Amino acid sequence: MKKEFKLTVKGSGTYVADSFIELIWIVFKHRCEHLLKGEGWRD
């Protein structure tokens, strides 16, 4: 049975992953994409 980890960010959306480490990685990667586009460290 897989555990599902979910992070809901008010006003932005929801992140879902199979592991806590994967969830952290997804959020970090997404925020870095915004940073590299010049939008700042945001969701």
SULBELRA-V57807 format. One record per pair of residues at least 12 apart in sequence whose ideal C-beta (glycine too) atoms are under 6 Angstrom apart, sorted by the first residue. I is the first residue (numbers start at 1). GAP is how many residues later the second one is. D is the distance in Angstrom with one decimal. If there is no record, write none. Layout:
# SULBELRA-V57807
<<I | GAP | D> <I | GAP | D>>
This chain:
# SULBELRA-V57807
<<2 | 16 | 5.4> <5 | 12 | 5.2> <5 | 15 | 5.3> <5 | 18 | 4.6> <9 | 34 | 5.1> <12 | 31 | 3.9> <15 | 12 | 5.6>>
